[in-house]
Amino acid sequence: MRGAPRNRRANDVRMLTMKPFPKSLCGSRVTVMGLGQFGGGLGVTRWLVERGARVLLTDREPAEKLTRPLAELAPVIADGSVTLRLGGHDEQDFINTDLVIANPAVPTPWNNIYLNAARAAGTPVTTEIRFAVETLNQDRTVAVTGSAGKSSTASMLALIMNDGARAAQLAGNIGGSILSSPRVAGEWTVLELSSAMLWWLTDGAAWAGLEPWSARVAVLTNLAQNHVDWHGSFEHYVKSKSGIRHAQRPGDAFVSLFTEEQPDAAADVARATGGTWWEGAAVPDAAECKALLESIDLPYVPGEHQRRNARLAVLAAEAAIRSEGQTPNRARLVAKLAEFRPLPHRLELVGTHGGMRCFNDSKSTTPDATLLAITSFPDPRRIHLIAGGYDKKVDLSAIRDLAPRLAGLYAIGATAPQLAPAPPAVDCGTLEVAVREAAARAQPGDVLLLSPACASWGQFTNYEHRGDSFAALVKSL
């Protein structure tokens, strides 16, 4: 690795006077950290070039592993707008620059030797999401986060906010890049925000000399152990999530039913982290919430948890509409929900085999999300569950302990030994073996469910790749 820096811990950083954040990107030197095999850095690189920045794009992977995204950048590489540093990072690229755009996938960025080199040199460090939110009308934003259900809740919210009287786009951790998306005058933006994004938008904003950012309406679905590998601890994960509320301005709205829907889980999180920042949300009383839940019909989407997600989406939409000085029409919002279809990789029916229905729930990357998926079906004894993947350092015992109550538990990936230490669970290793084993054991009327409770890295590039691979294997049976 070229230019390997000295080992520098976050607590050892002694920052020089921070360089001013560029008032104009035209002519500014910008280092983009991370292109990614699937082009995660493409959008921000193009956006920077369009504004006249001189971009140095650096990635640990060599060019031969980045052929697809590099091909899309070929014109701006050829004209000298983008310089490449591939196969490793160079400390000087993080020091001798006006701005660093970090890849939000970099875990514990406060411990990253290259980002700390930038900070020690006084170089502002930020991420694409910060540039993206700065292009939005803050008073027309809704941010959704949580450990489970945030994608469905955000998608339902965007659907019902597009009601003819107003427009809404879906972006953030789901959907396309905000930087490249067209704008409609007065439209709302519904942002799904991960814990990493929230850290960069709040506590991490100081790395660029910026103020924390918040949405007009903030939404929390729930909290459970997740992404300890990125944050270093569960406490830091929860604290980063809290930024969605703590950074809000007077008059902004916060919507959550975490304590009301999952009192035991909320109490566990409070004991583990010493706080209850999600309480006191702007929601109706229990009777009104119950009546709202009973009024929701989702004909195309299985699962009681999805109806709870829909209820939260309605309450968030109402908060957004009230912020405009208007009165929401609840019946109209609820009726619109009936149009909602399952999202790709979220309890998506991808085929049948011998009377067995096969569902792709690859987006379920936490134990809580997988447990909710299980409850979407009437009889767990008919479910063949495929679970496992990358080890995010979270407790998987709740999934492991399901084995005696299921038709089968088939474990894959790095966490397979944790999930299948002994029969009746089966350590299959790979998805292909798991699908084959489950199909051989299944009876007509059974359900084959890919709901991994783990991230996809290691065997797959992302959850979409994993879900598509599952669908292809089902079709090949």
N, C-alpha and C positions, 0 to 999 in steps of 0.2 A: 504494500500500500504506500503510495507516494505521500511525502509530506506528513508522516504520522506525527501528531502533536504529542506534547508531554501529557502525562496523565493528570487531569485537572478536575477535581471534584467541584460540584456546584457550590459548596460552602467555602471553597477556596478562591472563588472568583472575586477579583478586585477590579471593578469596572472603572475605566477611564471616563472622562466626561463623555456622555452619550452624544454621538453625532446627531444632528437634527434629522428628523424624519423628512425624506425628500418631499418638498412642496410640489415638485413636478417630476414625473418619471422620465420625461424626455431628457436623454443624455445621461441619466443616472446609471451607475453600475449596480446590478442586482444579481445576487447569487441565488439560484433556485436549487434547493437541496432535495433531490429525489424526482426522477422522471417516472420510474415504475414500469414494469413489463406491460401493464395495461394502460399506461399513459396517464397516471394520476396527476402528473405535473404539466400535462399538455395545456389545459385550459388557462392556467395562470401564466405560463410561458408565452402563449399567443397573445394574451391580453396585455402583458408587459411590452412585448415587441410592438403591438399596435400603438402604444403610447410613447414609443421612441426610446425605451430603455435598452441598455446594452446588457444582455443577459448571459451569465455564465451558468450553464446547466450541469450539475454534478450528480453522479449516481455511483453507488458502489458496484453495480453490475457492469460487465463489459458490454461493448456495443452489440456483440452477437446475440445477447439476451434481450436487447431492447429494439430489435429491428422494426417492429410494427410502429411504436410511437415515434421512433427516429425518422421513419419514412414520412410521417405526417408533418414533421418539422423540417424536411429537407430544403424547402425554399428559403427559410429564414436562416438555416445553417449555412447554406450556400452563399447568401448575400452578406454574411458576417454579423447579422443581428444577434445570433446565438453562438456562443463558444461552448464546446463540450469538454468536460473533464469526467471521463468514465473509467470504471474499474477501480475506483477508490476516490476518497476525498483528499483535498489538500488544505491544510490549515490556513494558508495564506489567502485562499479564495474566500474565507469567512472573515478575514481581517481587512484585506485591502479591497473593500467594497463599500457601497453606500447603504446597502440594505440586504438582509438575508430573508428568504422565504423558506421556512422549514416545512418539511413534510409532517403533517399531523400524526402519521403512523409511527414516528420515531418515539419509542417509549422513554419514560422519565427524562424528558428533554433537559431538565436541570442537571442531569448527570452526563449529558452528551458532550464529549470532549471538543467536538467541532463547534457546537453552538456556544459552549462556554468560552471558546477562543474568540468567537465573535463578540460575546458580551464583554469579555475582558478588554477588548479593543474599542469598546464603545459603539459597536455597530448595532443598529436597531434590528431586531429579529421579530418576525411575525409569520402569519400563515395566510393561505389563500382565503380562508373564511372571513378574515378581518377585512381584506379588500372587498370581498363580496358584499358583506353587510353594509359597508360604507356607500355602496351604490344604491341602497334601498331607502325608501321613506320609512324611517324608524316607527312612525305613528301608524304604519300599515303593515306591521309584522306580528306574526304569532310564532313563538318558538316552542317546540315540543321535545321533551326528553323523558328518559326513564330507562329502566333495565329491561322491560318487556312491554310490547304493545305500542311503542312510539311510532313505528312505521305505519301501522294500520290506523292509529289515531290521527296522525298527520294527514294521511291520504283521505280519510273520511272527512276531515275538516276542510281540506282543499276542495273536495267534491261539493260539500254543502254550501261553501262560501261562493262558489260559482253558480249563482242562482238567478242570473239575469239582471238583478239590480246592482251586482258588483262582480268583479273578477278576482281570481286568486291563482297564484302559481305555487307549485310544490318544489322545494329545493333543499339544499343542505346535504345531510347524510343519505338522502334519497333523491332521485331525480337528477336532472342535469346540472351543469355548472351555472351558478347565478351570473357569473361574469359574462358569459356568452349568450344568455337568454334574452329574448326581446322583452320589452316593457309595454304594458298597457297603462295608460294614464289612470291614476287612482287605484290601481289594483293592490290587493293584499299579497303578501308572500308568507307562506307557511313553511317554516324551517324545521326539519328534523335535525336536532343537534346531539352529537355524541358527547360523552364526558370529556374527551380530548379536545374537541372543538370548544366546549364551554370553558375549559381551563385557559386556552389561548385567548378567548374573548374576554376573560375576566382577570384572573390573577396574572396570566401570561401577557396581558396587554402592556404591562409595565416594561417588558423587554424591548418594546418599541417606543417607549415614552408616551403611550396612548392611554386614554381613559377606558375603563371597562365598558362593554357594550351590552345592552339589554333590549328585549323585544317589548312592544306595547302590551302584548298578552303572553304570559308564560304558562306552560302546561307541564305538569309532572304526572306520569302514569303510575310509577311505583319505583321502588329501590330494592335491589338484591345484590349479592356478591357478583362482581363482574369486573373485567379488565384490571385485575390486580397486577397483572404483568406490566401494564402501561403506567399505572399510578404508583406502584410500589406498596400500596396498602389499601384496604377497604375504606379506611377513614378518609384518605386523600380522594378516592373515587367519589364518595358521598359529598365531600366538601366541594369538589369540582362541579358536581351536579347542582349544588346549592347556588352557584353563581347565576343560574337562570332566574332566581328570585332576588338575591341580595344585590345584584347590579341594577335592579329596576329603579325607575324614577318615580317620584310622587305622582299618584294618579294612574300608574300602570296596574294591570290586573294579573293576579296569579290564580290559576285554576288547578285543583287537584282533589282527588277523592281517595288518596292512598290510605289514610288512616281509616276512613269509612269503609272501604272495600276490603282492606287487608289489615285489620287491627293488630293481629299477632305479628305479622311481618314488620309493620311499622314500629311496634314496640321493640322487636329484636334489633332493628337498625338504630333506634334511639339508644338502646343500651350499648351497642357496639361502638357508636360514634359520639355519644354524649350530646345529641341535639335533636330537635324536632322542628327543623326550619320549614317543613312542608305544611305544618298545621296553620289554621286560621285562613284558609283559602277562601276565595269568593265563590261559594257554592250554595245552592239552596238547602233547606232543611231535609231531614231524612225522608219524610213523607213525600215531599216533592220529587226528590231523587228517585225514590222507589216507583212513583207513578211515571216518571220519565222513562225509566228502564223498561217498564211494562209496555210502554207505547211503541217501542222500537222493534221493527221487523226487518231482519236481514235475510231475505229468502235465498241468497246465493252464498252465504258465508256461515259455516258451522261454528258452534262454540259460544257458550254463555259469556266468556271473556271478551269476545268480539262485540257483544251487545254492550258490555261495560265500556269498552273503548269508544263505541259509538255515542254513548251517553256523555262521556267526557268531551268528545268532539262537539256535540251540541252545546254544552255549557261554554266551551271556549269560543265557539262561533257567536254565541249570544254576547259574551264579554266584548268581543271585537266590534260587533254591531253597535252595542251601547256606547263604545268609545267614540263612535262617529256621531253620537247624539241622536241615534235612531232607536226605535223599539223593535226588538227581534220578533219574528213570527215563528214560534217554536214548532207549531204544527207543520209549517212549510219545510223547516229544516229536517224534522223527523221523516217526513214523506220522501224527501230527497235521498235519505240514507238507503231506501229500498233499492236504489240503483247500484249500490256498491258491490263490486265484484272482488273475489279474492285477489290479492296481489301476487305476482310471481314469487315463488319460493316461500309462500306463507300459506300453509294448508291448501296447497294447490293440487287438485286432482289431475294426475298426469297419465292415468291409464288403469286398465284392469287386466287381471290374469287369472284365469280359472275361477272366476267369481270373487276374487280378492280385489278390493279397491286400493289403489296406490297413491299416497299423498306426499307431495314434496313440501316439507316445512324447513328447508335448509336455512332460512333466515333465523330460526330459533337457535341462538348461540349461547343461551344461558339455561341453567337448570330450571328456573322458574318458567321460562318461555316453553320449555318442553313439557313441564307438568301441566301447563294450561292447554297445550295441544292435546295431551292425553285425555283431559276432561271434555274435549270437544266431541268425543265418541261415547256412545251409551255404555259399552261393555269393554273394560280394559282387557278382559280375558280373550278378546278377539283381535287384539292389537299386536302386531309384530313390529317392534321398535328398533330402528337403527340409530345408534347414538355414538358420540365420540368424535375426537379430532385433536386440534391443537390444545395444549395445556395452558389455560389462562390463570392457573393457580387458584381456582375456586373449588369449593367443596362439591363433589359430584355424588355424594352418598345417597341423596334423595333419588337420583336416577338409578344408581346401582341397586337400591333396595326395592325398586319396582319389579325386578325380574320374576319373583314368584307369582306376581299378580297379573302378568302379561302372558300372551300366547308365546312370546319370545322376545329376548333382548339380545341384539347383535351389535357388538362393540367394534369400533374401527378407530384408526389413528393412534396418536401418541397416548391418549387416555384410555385406550382399550383395556390395559391391565387393571386400571382402577375400576372400570365399569363391569368387567367380567372376570373377577378373581377366581370364580368357581361356578359350576353349573347351578342353576339352569341357564345362566347367561353364557353366551358364546363369544369368545375372542376371535373375531373374523379377520382383523387386521385391515383389510381393504373393503371399500364399498362394493366392489364387484362380488367378492366372496359373500358379503352380508346379504346382498339381494338374492343371490343364488340359494343360500342356506334358507332364507325366509320363504322363498317361493316353494322350495321343496317341502316345507312343513305346513304351509298354509292350507286352510280349508275354505270352501265357498262361503262367502259372507264375512271373511276376515278382512282386516285392514293392515296394509303395509305402510308404515309411517317413518319417513326420514325426518327426524327432529333431533338434531345432534347434541344440543346442550353445550356445544363447544364451537370455537372458531374453526375455520376451514384450513388455515395455513399448515403447511407441511405436505399434505397430500394434494391440496387444491390451491389455486391462486386466490380465490374468494368464494363467498357462499353461493354466488351465481354459478360459478364453474362446478361446484359440488352438486347443486340442484339440477343443473343441466345434465351432468353425468348420471345422476340417479334416474332422471326421466329417460335418458337413452338406454340405460340398462333395463328399465321396465319394458320399454318397447321391444327390446331384443329377446325377452323371455319367450 
